[in-house]
Amino acid sequence: MTARGDDVLRVVCASVSLVPGSVMEELLALREGVGAFNATQGIRSAFLHASGWLFQWHEGPAAGVEKALRIAQADQRHGRLRELHRSMGPATLTDLLQIVTTHNQEKPTDVARRLYRLKQSQALEASASPDELWMQLVAPAGLTAALGESGLVRRNVVAVTSGNTGAVDLVRSIGQQAGVPVTYQRFATGDPRSADVGAVYVDLPGAYSVTRVHALSRRSLAHPAVRLMLRDLQCLLLLLGDRVDSTSALAGDVGLLLKHLAVRPALRFAAATPDTSRVARECLHTLSADIAEIDVRHLMQAGPASFLGDLLGARQNAENAVDSLLA
């Protein structure tokens, strides 16, 4: 492999976590030391804990990355380090340190089997990049695996955000109605002074598709790991309360998020009052060519099919028609 002058070494590795207590608290306690080390070595890192496994992604000068790997290998809080990906290429990580934990129904043995499949696919796909692998580690597509990894399986991405717990409550309700498990996540930056933020997601199955619906707090929209997770976002729903200032603030944060996305998603919003509806339209009209208001009462009562139909609109109707032809 020929490296360009601006290419860096990129390594993703895995190990079994032997931390007896809260892994998230352990990772948060390491932020200051890891951040200082990365700054001196010129590298950037992301840590993920999921179902008893710790994953690390390091990017930067080869000497710094190799030193970070040697330190990780010698750490008694983790089992043997297994490399999942190693390549030279452009850097993707934007912060000195990102931390993610994922909490779902997967067992450590489930993760081990998934890692084997991922390792095999990485070996076969020379063009695979570390961010593509990382996305499958941070938010595994269990339903997609159940449907089969064929070209007929579409992957839709929808997100719901709000200034309170409304987004989480809605996505939990949709998951319960669909009978699918909810995955909980926590995100933190490398700044020891910053608090971590939470998120949840569900995967809703269709005949030939899986639609992932994320619930995100307003604060989480600025997190680099969340932005990476939403890079294929197709629709963003804003749940607005009755305060004009909160509506303007949320719209501003959405605007910052969209600047990091290659394709602008459709925007939907549910407003509690005519004033917040007016302000939302004024703030959002420059952010997307596809904006519409949704009746919040209907939305909260809708089942999963109606929920996705309201959000994805003509796109979802067209895909349902294709599903009928293929069935």
C-alpha positions in Angstrom: 0.0 0.0 0.0 1.4 3.4 -1.0 0.9 6.1 1.5 0.4 9.8 0.7 2.2 12.5 2.6 -0.8 13.3 4.7 -1.8 9.7 5.4 -1.7 8.4 9.0 -1.6 4.9 10.6 -5.1 3.8 11.5 -5.6 0.8 13.8 -8.8 -0.6 15.3 -8.4 -3.4 17.9 -10.5 -5.3 20.4 -9.9 -6.9 23.8 -12.1 -8.5 26.5 -12.6 -6.0 29.4 -11.7 -7.2 32.9 -12.9 -4.1 34.7 -15.0 -5.2 37.6 -17.2 -2.1 38.0 -18.6 0.5 35.7 -16.5 0.6 32.5 -17.8 4.1 31.6 -16.7 5.5 34.9 -13.3 3.9 34.4 -13.0 5.4 30.9 -14.1 8.8 32.1 -11.4 8.7 34.8 -8.8 8.1 32.1 -9.7 11.1 30.0 -7.1 13.5 31.3 -4.2 11.1 31.1 -5.1 9.7 27.7 -5.8 13.2 26.3 -2.4 14.4 27.5 -0.7 11.4 26.0 -2.4 11.8 22.7 -1.5 15.5 22.5 2.2 14.7 23.0 2.1 11.9 20.5 0.0 13.7 17.9 -2.6 10.9 17.8 -6.4 10.8 18.2 -8.4 7.9 19.7 -11.9 6.5 20.2 -12.8 4.0 22.9 -16.0 1.9 22.9 -17.2 -0.6 25.4 -19.9 -3.0 24.4 -21.1 -6.3 26.1 -17.8 -7.0 27.9 -15.5 -6.0 25.0 -13.4 -2.9 24.7 -12.6 -1.5 21.3 -9.9 1.1 20.5 -9.4 3.1 17.4 -6.2 5.1 17.1 -5.0 7.4 14.3 -1.8 9.4 13.8 1.9 9.1 13.3 3.0 5.4 13.3 5.3 5.8 16.3 2.6 7.3 18.5 0.0 4.8 17.5 2.3 1.9 18.1 3.2 3.3 21.5 -0.5 3.5 22.4 -1.0 -0.1 21.3 1.9 -1.3 23.5 0.4 0.5 26.5 -3.0 -1.0 25.8 -1.5 -4.5 25.5 0.3 -4.2 28.8 -2.9 -3.0 30.6 -4.0 -5.7 33.1 -7.6 -4.4 32.9 -8.0 -5.9 29.4 -7.4 -9.3 27.8 -5.2 -10.0 24.8 -5.4 -7.3 22.1 -6.8 -8.4 18.7 -6.2 -6.2 15.7 -9.3 -5.8 13.6 -8.0 -3.2 11.1 -4.7 -1.7 10.2 -4.1 0.7 7.3 -2.6 3.9 6.1 -5.0 6.6 5.0 -6.6 9.9 5.7 -7.5 10.6 9.3 -11.2 10.5 10.3 -11.2 11.3 14.1 -11.5 15.0 14.9 -11.0 15.0 18.7 -8.1 13.8 20.9 -10.4 11.3 22.5 -14.0 10.1 22.1 -15.7 7.6 24.4 -18.8 5.5 23.7 -20.6 2.7 25.6 -23.4 0.6 24.2 -25.9 -1.3 26.3 -28.2 -3.9 24.7 -29.1 -7.6 24.9 -25.9 -8.9 23.3 -23.8 -11.3 25.3 -19.9 -11.4 25.1 -20.2 -14.5 22.9 -22.5 -12.7 20.5 -19.9 -10.0 20.1 -17.2 -12.6 19.6 -19.1 -14.2 16.7 -19.8 -10.8 15.2 -16.2 -9.9 15.4 -15.2 -13.0 13.5 -17.6 -12.1 10.7 -16.3 -8.5 10.6 -12.7 -9.7 10.6 -13.4 -11.9 7.7 -15.1 -9.2 5.7 -12.3 -6.7 6.5 -9.8 -9.3 5.1 -11.8 -9.7 1.9 -12.5 -6.0 1.3 -9.3 -4.2 0.7 -11.1 -0.8 0.4 -12.8 -1.1 3.8 -12.0 1.9 6.1 -11.7 2.1 9.9 -14.8 4.3 10.2 -17.0 1.7 8.3 -15.8 -0.9 10.8 -16.3 1.4 13.7 -19.9 2.1 12.7 -20.6 -1.6 12.9 -19.1 -1.9 16.3 -20.7 1.2 17.8 -24.2 0.4 16.6 -24.5 -3.2 15.3 -27.3 -4.0 12.9 -28.7 -7.1 14.4 -31.9 -7.0 12.4 -30.0 -6.7 9.2 -28.1 -9.8 10.0 -31.4 -11.6 10.7 -32.8 -10.5 7.4 -29.7 -11.5 5.5 -26.8 -9.4 4.2 -28.2 -9.2 0.6 -28.4 -6.2 -1.7 -32.1 -6.2 -1.2 -31.8 -5.1 2.4 -32.1 -1.3 2.6 -30.8 0.6 5.6 -32.8 3.7 6.4 -31.6 6.2 9.1 -34.0 8.4 11.0 -33.3 10.6 14.1 -35.5 12.3 16.7 -34.2 15.1 18.9 -35.7 17.3 21.6 -34.8 19.6 24.4 -36.1 17.2 27.0 -36.9 13.5 27.3 -39.5 13.5 24.5 -37.3 12.0 21.9 -36.3 9.1 24.1 -39.9 8.5 25.2 -41.1 8.4 21.6 -38.4 6.0 20.3 -38.9 3.7 23.3 -42.7 3.6 22.6 -42.1 2.9 19.0 -39.7 0.0 19.9 -42.2 -1.5 22.3 -45.0 -1.3 19.8 -42.8 -3.0 17.2 -41.6 -5.6 19.7 -37.9 -4.8 19.1 -35.2 -4.2 21.8 -33.9 -0.8 22.6 -30.2 -0.1 22.6 -28.9 2.6 25.0 -25.7 4.5 24.5 -23.5 7.0 26.3 -21.1 9.4 24.7 -18.3 11.5 26.2 -15.5 13.7 24.8 -11.9 13.8 26.1 -12.6 17.0 28.1 -12.6 15.9 31.8 -14.9 18.9 32.6 -17.7 17.8 30.2 -20.5 15.6 31.1 -21.4 12.5 29.1 -24.7 12.4 27.0 -27.1 9.6 26.4 -28.9 8.3 23.3 -31.1 5.3 22.3 -31.9 3.6 19.1 -34.2 0.9 17.7 -34.1 -1.1 14.5 -37.5 -1.4 12.8 -37.8 -4.3 10.3 -39.6 -4.1 7.0 -39.9 -6.8 4.3 -36.7 -5.8 2.6 -35.4 -3.0 4.8 -34.3 -2.0 8.3 -34.9 1.5 9.6 -32.8 2.7 12.4 -34.5 5.3 14.6 -32.2 7.3 17.0 -33.3 9.4 19.9 -30.9 12.2 20.6 -30.7 14.9 23.2 -30.0 18.4 22.1 -26.5 18.3 23.7 -25.6 15.1 21.9 -25.9 16.7 18.5 -22.5 18.3 18.9 -20.7 15.1 19.8 -18.3 13.9 17.1 -19.2 10.2 17.6 -22.9 11.0 17.2 -22.2 13.0 14.0 -20.3 10.0 12.6 -23.2 7.7 13.5 -25.6 10.0 11.6 -23.6 10.4 8.4 -26.3 8.5 6.4 -29.2 10.4 8.1 -32.3 10.6 5.8 -34.8 12.3 8.1 -34.6 14.4 11.3 -37.6 15.0 13.5 -37.6 17.8 16.0 -40.0 17.6 19.0 -40.6 21.2 20.0 -42.2 22.5 23.3 -43.9 25.7 23.9 -40.9 28.0 24.4 -39.7 30.1 21.5 -36.1 30.5 22.9 -35.7 26.7 23.2 -37.0 26.2 19.7 -34.5 28.7 18.3 -31.6 27.0 20.3 -32.5 23.5 19.1 -32.8 24.7 15.5 -29.3 26.3 15.8 -27.8 23.0 17.1 -29.5 21.2 14.2 -27.9 23.6 11.8 -24.5 22.9 13.2 -25.1 19.1 12.9 -26.2 19.4 9.2 -23.0 21.2 8.3 -21.2 17.9 9.0 -23.4 15.8 6.8 -22.7 15.3 3.1 -26.4 15.1 2.2 -29.1 17.2 3.8 -31.8 15.1 5.3 -35.5 15.8 5.3 -36.6 17.8 8.4 -39.9 17.2 10.2 -41.0 19.0 13.4 -43.9 18.8 15.8 -44.7 22.1 17.6 -46.7 22.6 20.7 -47.9 26.1 19.9 -48.4 28.3 16.9 -45.5 30.5 18.0 -43.0 27.7 18.2 -44.3 26.4 14.8 -43.7 29.9 13.2 -40.2 30.1 14.7 -39.3 26.6 13.6 -40.3 27.4 10.0 -38.3 30.6 10.1 -35.2 28.9 11.5 -35.3 25.7 9.5 -36.2 26.9 6.0 -32.6 27.5 5.0 -31.4 24.1 6.3 -33.3 21.7 4.0 -35.5 21.7 0.9 -37.8 19.2 2.5 -39.5 20.5 5.6 -42.9 19.7 7.0 -44.8 20.0 10.3 -46.4 16.8 11.8 -49.3 16.6 14.2 -47.7 15.7 17.5 -50.9 14.0 18.8 -51.1 11.7 15.8 -47.4 11.0 16.0 -47.5 9.9 19.6 -50.4 7.5 18.9 -49.1 6.2 15.6 -47.7 2.7 15.2 -44.3 2.1 13.7 -45.6 1.9 10.1 -47.5 5.2 10.4 -44.5 6.8 12.2 -42.1 6.0 9.4 -44.7 6.9 6.7 -45.1 10.4 8.3 -41.4 10.9 8.5 -40.1 9.5 5.2 -43.2 10.4 3.2 -43.0 9.7 -0.5 -39.7 7.9 -0.2 -41.3 5.3 2.2 -44.3 4.9 0.0 -42.2 4.2 -3.0 -40.1 1.7 -1.0 -43.2 -0.1 0.2 -44.4 -0.4 -3.4 -41.1 -2.0 -4.3 -41.4 -4.4 -1.3 -44.8 -5.5 -2.6 -43.4 -6.2 -6.0 -40.5 -8.2 -4.5 -42.6 -10.2 -2.0 
